[in-house]
Each structure stands twice: as structure tokens, then as C-alpha cells.
Amino acid sequence: MIIDARAPERFAGEVEPLDAVAGHIPGARNYPYTRNIGPGGRFVSADQIAAQLDVVQRGVANDHTIVMCGSGVTACHLLLAMEIAGRPGAKLYAGSWSEWIKDPARPVEVGRSD
């Protein structure tokens, strides 16, 4: 399971302000890291993060989950949120989208996921 922490518009390929190719890795699911932040700029509760992860992960174990974003930075924010929610074990795809698109043979998908 791949979770992409970018904004929905970037994930869908509707806008891409940084990279030469827009879209996402086929099969990835979108979970914008901003869902973890409350109105005061602090993390929402661990229970709230866990509930949101339940929807995205659909039973896939953390040790079978890879988190990515555009360049690997905001994915780390999501990994921290997973730890806060008691969901350790996910891995970081450090190169993230910027690395994925360097190889034109790798598939790219556009559009929003469910």
C-alpha cells in the first residue's frame, strides 16, 4: 500500500507546481498530511488520526505501508502522525514523486482516488 501525503490537487494531477510530470503512482491512496493538523496548528487527537488511517489503509498493516509525497518531506509528517496514533512501522519512500517520475517507463495515473 502506498499513501501519498500531497494535497488532493497534486495527487490528482490537476496542478503540479514543482515537478515536470503531474499525477500519482497507480494504486496509491491520497491522505493529505494537512488532515492531521487542527485549527490551532497542532496535531489532532491520536484517535482522530487513527480513524482517518482506518479509512485510507483499509486493513493493510503498517509494515506493508509506504508513505510518500512530492520529495519526501511532508511524508515524514504523516509518519510522525502515524506514530502518534499508535501506528508504527510504515516506511518512507524518500525519493517520492520527484524520483518516481525520473524514469519515463514508470506508470503515472491522474485523477482522484476513492
C-alpha positions as CSV (number, residue, x, y, z in Angstrom):
1,M,0.0,0.0,0.0
2,I,1.3,3.4,-0.9
3,I,-0.1,6.5,0.8
4,D,0.6,9.8,-0.9
5,A,0.6,12.8,1.6
6,R,0.4,15.5,-1.0
7,A,-2.6,17.8,-1.5
8,P,-5.5,16.3,-3.4
9,E,-5.0,18.6,-6.4
10,R,-1.4,17.5,-6.8
11,F,-2.2,13.9,-6.3
12,A,-4.9,14.1,-8.9
13,G,-2.6,15.8,-11.4
14,E,-4.8,18.9,-11.6
15,V,-1.9,21.1,-10.6
16,E,1.9,20.4,-10.2
17,P,3.9,23.4,-9.1
18,L,7.2,21.6,-8.6
19,D,7.7,18.6,-10.8
20,A,7.7,18.2,-14.6
21,V,5.0,15.4,-14.5
22,A,1.7,15.6,-12.7
23,G,-0.2,12.7,-11.1
24,H,0.5,9.9,-8.8
25,I,1.7,6.3,-8.6
26,P,-1.0,3.9,-9.8
27,G,-2.8,2.3,-6.9
28,A,-1.6,4.9,-4.4
29,R,-4.1,6.4,-2.0
30,N,-4.3,10.0,-1.1
31,Y,-4.1,11.1,2.6
32,P,-3.1,14.8,2.7
33,Y,-0.8,15.4,5.7
34,T,-2.9,18.5,6.5
35,R,-5.7,16.2,7.8
36,N,-3.5,15.7,10.8
37,I,-3.5,19.4,11.8
38,G,-6.2,21.0,13.8
39,P,-7.3,24.7,13.7
40,G,-4.7,25.7,16.2
41,G,-1.9,24.3,14.1
42,R,-1.3,21.3,16.4
43,F,-1.9,17.6,15.6
44,V,-5.5,16.4,16.0
45,S,-6.0,13.6,18.5
46,A,-4.4,10.3,18.1
47,D,-7.9,8.7,17.9
48,Q,-8.9,11.0,15.1
49,I,-5.7,10.2,13.1
50,A,-6.2,6.5,13.7
51,A,-9.8,6.8,12.4
52,Q,-8.7,8.6,9.3
53,L,-6.0,6.0,8.7
54,D,-8.5,3.2,9.1
55,V,-10.4,4.6,6.1
56,V,-7.2,5.0,3.9
57,Q,-5.4,1.8,4.9
58,R,-8.5,-0.5,4.8
59,G,-6.9,-3.1,6.9
60,V,-3.4,-3.0,5.3
61,A,-0.8,-3.4,8.1
62,N,1.6,-0.6,8.8
63,D,4.6,-2.8,7.9
64,H,3.0,-3.2,4.4
65,T,2.5,0.6,4.1
66,I,4.8,3.0,2.3
67,V,4.4,6.8,2.7
68,M,5.4,9.3,0.1
69,C,4.8,12.9,-1.1
70,G,6.5,15.1,-3.6
71,S,10.0,15.0,-2.3
72,G,9.8,13.0,1.0
73,V,9.4,15.9,3.4
74,T,5.7,16.0,4.2
75,A,5.6,12.2,4.1
76,C,7.7,12.4,7.3
77,H,4.9,14.5,8.9
78,L,2.5,11.7,8.1
79,L,4.9,9.1,9.5
80,L,5.0,11.1,12.7
81,A,1.2,11.3,12.8
82,M,1.1,7.5,12.4
83,E,3.4,7.1,15.4
84,I,1.2,9.5,17.4
85,A,-1.8,7.3,16.5
86,G,0.0,4.2,17.7
87,R,0.6,3.0,14.1
88,P,4.4,2.5,13.9
89,G,6.1,0.5,11.2
90,A,5.3,2.3,7.9
91,K,8.2,3.1,5.6
92,L,9.2,6.2,3.8
93,Y,9.8,6.4,0.1
94,A,12.4,9.1,0.4
95,G,12.6,9.9,-3.3
96,S,8.8,10.1,-3.5
97,W,7.1,11.6,-6.6
98,S,10.2,13.6,-7.8
99,E,12.2,10.4,-8.0
100,W,9.4,8.2,-9.4
101,I,8.9,10.4,-12.5
102,K,12.6,10.4,-13.4
103,D,12.1,7.1,-15.1
104,P,9.7,7.5,-18.1
105,A,9.0,3.8,-18.0
106,R,7.2,4.1,-14.7
107,P,3.5,4.4,-14.9
108,V,1.7,7.6,-13.9
109,E,-2.0,7.9,-13.0
110,V,-4.1,11.1,-12.9
111,G,-7.5,11.7,-11.3
112,R,-8.7,11.4,-7.7
113,S,-8.7,8.1,-5.8
114,D,-11.6,7.0,-3.7
